[in-house]
Amino acid sequence: MSSEAKHDYHLIDPSPWPVVGSIFAFVMMVGAVLWMHESYAGFGVLMGNSVIFFIGLAGVLFTMAGWWRDVIKESVEQGAHTPVVKLHLRYGMLLFIASEVMFFVAWFWAYFNAALFPADSGLSAWPPSGIVTLDPWHLPLLNTLILLTSGTTVTWAHHAIQTGDKKGAVQGLALTVALGLFFTLVQAYEYGHAPFTFGFNGGLERLPFEDGAHMFLAAGAGNLQAIYGSTFFMATGFHGMHVIIGTLFLIVCLFRALKGHFTPERHFGFEAAAWYWHFVDVVWLFLFAAIYVWGVGPVVL
């Protein structure tokens, strides 16, 4: 009997990557916890050590490379990505981006909760007294222009692929990757020169509840100011992480474009990366408007 498939669906072969990726992600998470808790006496010399984190990170990158290689092989060499499979890949990518939207909703929620109701966080105003905010019309504006331009170049690359223009696709992708790297460098410089920090500057004050339990409140003006730093760096920092991930996606697409993998009929791998990149652009516009521009001065309630 013939082994040729009589349906449009892709029955995936057994793969080690989900298990391998989960293990390395867990190692990376444990390494991050140990790295950020150097004063905790639970694991001795491991506390404050970044080695475990970077071992996990290397494993995650290795998983990504291996998994993507297999998916590319299934599409280009085996031809397993039929129109039905491509449709479901699109559904999966859209659901993934929707989950990312809710991820950022959490950070915006935390920021607006403190900004609109500063008294609930023990603050008299927003930004907290003593905080010098960043000038939105300097580096943040530059990064906004960089991301908007990168959205244009990735669209150029998409149009080039649709028309069979390999040279234009490579040029558009190369420019987009360069702009993504430039954005990351500018943000790293901004973080290095920010007039406020992420963490708390003092100890924690323990206050008793009526039932005998305890709660810990940040003590001192420096710790109240850290509420601003934590909401700022969590929102913009996770966006920066997504820029790095998106840049990696586009680098993979650049190498695939150089090898001629993309055709006008088959280029969902690029489309997924482009959707992700446009999502990163839109999130940054909200961050720029809400955190950098609107958040410069105190909120009048």
Secondary structure, 3 states (H helix, E strand, C coil): CCCCCCCCCCCCCCCCHHHHHHHHHHHHHHHHHHHHCCCCCCCHHHCCCCHHHHHHHHHHHHHHHHHHHHHHHHHHCCCCCCHHHHHHHHHHHHHHHHHHHHHHHHHHHHHHHHHHCHHHHCCCCCCCCCCCCCCCCCHHHHHHHHHHHHHHHHHHHHHHHHCCCHHHHHHHHHHHHHHHHHHHHHHHHHHHCCCCCCCCCCCEEEEECCCCCEEEEECCHHHHHHHHHHHHHHHHHHHHHHHHHHHHHHHHHHHHHHCCCCCCCCCHHHHHHHHHHHHHHHHHHHHHHHHHHCCCCCCCC
